[in-house]
Amino acid sequence: MSRSDLRRPWYVGTASVMFTAAITGLIAAATAYTAATGSEDRAYLGFVALFMGSVSVMMLTTLRPPGPRWSSVELEGRPAWRLALGPAQPVPAVALVLTILGLGLAWLAVMIAVGSTGGAVVVAALVGLLAAFLLAVAAQLWLTWARPPSLVVSAHLRYAGVGVVVDLGWDDVATVEHADRTTRWACVTVSARAGAASYRCRRRWTLLPVDRVPDPPGLEVRYGLLADVPQLVRLLRELHVGGRATRESLISLGLPEVSGR
């Protein structure tokens, strides 16, 4: 029996997601109604309603089929392929959940701290630290959504990450290989030749260290950003070895998934 035979039918996952979304949506609606009609704890109930509603929305977004990973674009006036990196599902849904949860915990920390002394102040500080962490992660997710990472393949390569942008010409590519820069940074690496004139790397401002400047110089695409690591390695190696004529011919044939690359 193959591994695919052991997978659950698609409708099992869909049913569980729909059930969870329905339950959290009902809780959100009931809590919102109680907050609107009641006279006590309206702020608390309002945060609970917003949080449960955002969880329901997040669950529903997981049912959305992923769009195509490859698209046709232009890079400096030349035809190019663009590979969308990162999770296929919408990032804003997760960011919204963390934002609401972080704001709710921040409000709770203030309520605990007001008029409290001793141990309650310590609890308020810990809750406040957790709220700050969640809000920082949420802000980073919103930033990732605003500038989604991508790899553009054309007359030269461009990795546009959340925290770094790297350009490298094909003539300055030394190797295309797998690398393990510690477990977190296991990646596909396109290394640059020594003294590569086309190599450019610039940082982008981020809240959290989601990208790093490649060392040694080159392009690094983390495994976690890729849906099909072997496919990308095969494609980049073929384009590297084939030369300029091969690259222009393949790009003109259509997208990698369409042209069978």
Secondary structure by P-SEA (a helix, b strand, c coil): cccccccccaaaaaaaaaaaaaaaaaaaaaaaaaaaccccaaaaaaaaaaaaaaaaaaaaaaaccccccbbbbbcccbbbbbbbccccccaaaaaaaaaaaaaaaaaaaaaaacccccaaaaaaaaaaaaaaaaaaaaaaaaaaaacccccccccbbbbbcccbbbbbcccccccbbbbbccccccccccccccccccbbbbbbbbccccccccccbbbbbcccccccaaaaaaaaaaaaaacaaaaaaaaaacccccccc
